[in-house]
Amino acid sequence: MRGRRYPFRPLLDLDCYRLASSREIAKRTGYNDSTIRRWRTADSLPEQAADFLAVRAGYHPGNIWPEWWTQ
């Protein structure tokens, strides 16, 4: 079973990621640069990664993706 997916774009609206390259986001989060680029290009994040990236930025994922609350 595949989990829910969330758009990558809302992360880029956050101050901490707004001007960051994929490489910078990878460095800050511990994800591989190619993984960040793939998610960014597809504008699609797996649920677990969305949660991690949101928390890493200091937010609850529901504050970034309102649909998070409708699970």
N, C-alpha and C positions, 0 to 999 in steps of 0.2 A: 504494500500500500504506500502510495506517495503522499507526503504531507502537503499542506497548503504552501503556496508560494506568494510572495509579496513583491511589489515593484521596487527596484533599486533606487529609482529617481528621488523619492522622498528623503533618502539619506543625504543626497547631495544638496538638499535645501537646509540642512543643519549647518550651523557656523563651523563646527569642527571638521566637516567633510567638504564644505562648499567649494573650496579652491584646490582640494587635494587631488593629486593624480592617483591612478590605481596603485601605483607603486607605494605612494605615501600611505594610502589606506591600508595596504597589505602590511607595511612596516608597523603601523600603529596597532593593528589588530592581530597580527600573527598569522593571517591567512596568506596563502601563496598569491603572488602578483597575478599569475595567469588566471587563477580562480576569480579574483576580484574583477579582472578585465572581462571574463566570460559573463559574470553576473551583471556587470555594468552594461555590456553590449546587448545582452538579452533583456535587460531591465526586469530581471526576475531573480529573487532570492529564495532559497529554501527556508522554511519556517525557523529552523534552529539557528541558521546564520542570521536571519533578520533579528531574532531575539538577541543574539550575542552582540551584533553590531549596534543595535539600539542601546543596550545596556552599557556597552563600551563607550558610547557617546554621552552617557548620563541620562538616558531616557528610558521609560517603559515603552515597549514596542507599540502598545495601544495608543500612545501619544503621537506616534509617527504614522501608524496605519490604523485608522479608526475601525476598519473591518476586523482587526484583531479581537475585538470584544464580542464579535458575533460567532465565535467558534462553537 
